[in-house]
């Protein structure tokens, strides 16, 4: 019997015709519905040009804010992957709660200090609790602008979590999260993005008439602020048990999941396309060109940072270091964040590559100084952030900034250096005082027993990986059966 069914190609053609007919019909129905609705409500002209601009710019600002918010997940995965399994729940909890605290503190106080009415260029004096914060910023509603600025405050706060991981009291970390989001970050941010005294420093000093300290998306305002706070917190805590020996040599304490670490970096890379391009705050018209430049520069710097860090690691250790590759991406991203709107794509590659190398160098320096930073937050955010901010004074050639290498002289570089130093003085001073106060009152560090047992069980009562724990009656504690099969170096008898 002959097969009377159509051949496979004919069946596919018929199916495609069927689907396309239905899609065209659905689209036509949608158009009729929308047009009919407009006619029914007396709106036959469509949106005005102003309404269209407002809608586009608002949508761009909100999408960028959502991308930056998703970076919280990236930071959480990076930190969880680079620390031990017994502290994974604690890491996730801190990365959740620092954004919770930042949201409330920035709403109540931080936004007003950063963007409220200006008095002498030092801090804002209005819009606390968002009272009176109405109207538009540019073409977007002020609340969209507030949300975009909030996620930046959350980023500055969460940088510290990784550097202080595995030994910090959860309650102390919550206090820190409130203070940095309400006071430390917003006041310095006002000096720059609130058009405060650093923003106008070029005029007041005569170094760059009509200009001042420039940081497009936050190499210093966000990342160095977080990096300086991380350094002070790490110094106040001291190293983890077993990290360094009495003779000064270091012991590696590997994280429990390179997979989580790598996935977190990919998420952060994605989020940075909201972080940097979103800082244009608009998309309509000529803004689109600026956004495209910033996005391209951001990606190129990330790639160059990873490549340079891997090459440096191979030269020094003859290994294609996984940690160098992923943290090199972050170092390149942090470095380009300040100059991304002011430099060419070629210069962004140079800036990102140098960021990757200095991250590697200063990571080794911290180890020599016995400063224990489990995730490399200080070299990535503080050091690479400072480099990127200075690089603007060297490579700037677009949008009204002319750096040293393009005939602009030393003026912009000097102002960028002043901003970097001021950030260090302000943040190290305030964060250092905060951690000292916490240490002397409620305590900053958990006990040795809690650190050895793990913060998941001791601080939260929830084990991240319960399948690895023997819960039968009379079984040893999770720490002794799973997390501490043998004494850590230097902890015998503890």
Secondary structure as UniProt FT lines:
FT   HELIX           8..40
FT   TURN            41..42
FT   HELIX           49..81
FT   HELIX           85..87
FT   HELIX           88..105
FT   HELIX           106..110
FT   HELIX           111..115
FT   STRAND          118..119
FT   TURN            120..122
FT   STRAND          123..124
FT   HELIX           128..130
FT   TURN            131..132
FT   STRAND          136..137
FT   TURN            138..139
FT   STRAND          140..141
FT   HELIX           142..163
FT   TURN            164..166
FT   HELIX           170..179
FT   HELIX           180..184
FT   HELIX           185..192
FT   TURN            193..194
FT   TURN            197..200
FT   HELIX           201..205
FT   TURN            209..210
FT   HELIX           219..224
FT   HELIX           225..237
FT   TURN            241..242
FT   TURN            246..247
FT   HELIX           258..275
FT   HELIX           277..280
FT   TURN            285..286
FT   HELIX           287..317
FT   HELIX           322..339
FT   TURN            340..342
FT   HELIX           345..368
FT   TURN            369..370
FT   TURN            374..375
FT   HELIX           378..383
FT   HELIX           384..395
FT   TURN            399..400
FT   HELIX           404..406
FT   HELIX           411..440
FT   TURN            441..442
FT   HELIX           448..453
FT   HELIX           456..460
FT   TURN            464..465
FT   HELIX           466..468
FT   TURN            473..474
FT   HELIX           479..483
FT   TURN            489..490
FT   TURN            492..493
//
